[in-house]
């Protein structure tokens, strides 16, 4: 597939290194890594995904949406100070657990170093930019062992939020991918401009 216009493909040791190079290259939205020769090809936002044997591809950054729900805690009962303690403190906990800097965690509106709190029965939502070479499935499989429910229960206690006994045992968590993360057997290719598209331009 043709590389991103103006950027020459290089060679990488593995798909994680290729992804990291893509992230540090202006205009690179997706990468394709070829297992046979280590070719690392960059693509812009117009690239489309397709199956291909012997290759691995993905976006410059894999993003996971992590949501935790706390039954028995009403968002409307939290003061602004309590909310701030939970937002900032749990964002740090999530960054540490995911192995990223605080800049890799944001709330659902894109505010870096924070998490979103939903009204109603308390729900905590966040986006996590995964480290290079960390697939979404690997991250999702690790989340039950990261102690996030326990950390959230601790943050709620620090904020003096009234919670049910053994809160960490009733907190539920879901993890979904916001984009196609690193996928074996795939490549990205630049979308060809059709005659209709060219005429529209």
PyMOL commands that set and color helices and strands:
alter all, ss='L'
color gray80, all
select helices_A, chain A and resi 15-23+75-77+80-98+102-104+136-145+148-158+167-169+195-200
alter helices_A, ss='H'
color red, helices_A
select strands_A, chain A and resi 10-11+30-34+39-43+47-59+63-74+105-106+116-118+121-129+172-177+183-190
alter strands_A, ss='S'
color yellow, strands_A
deselect
rebuild
show_as cartoon
